[in-house]
């Protein structure tokens, strides 16, 4: 579990900014693959936002249980950026083209998946 008491308002923006950049880099990497494997496309996409999801869950929880004007300001700063990031995934044609290329290569899907 995170050390909830150690998380302060000034940690929110840098942490979420870094996690957004990391997740976007994964998405961009998947989209750029010409011949992606299941692990580097489908599984990578599934895992791309895990850290961001956890961090935002912690931030939203803390905002709800011990908010301060500074914490609320930090949440207000990152929420639109997080929404914009998630909204950019469905229309990302290059990303979905890469996922489709993976699906068309049956050998790239682990036997345990079926």
Secondary structure, 3 states (H helix, E strand, C coil): CCCHHHCCHHHHHHHHHHHHHHHHHHHHHHHHCCCCCHHHHHHHHHHCCHHHHHHHHHHHHHHHHCCCHHHHHHHHHHHHHHHHHHHHHHCCHHHHHHHHHHHCCHHHCCHHHC
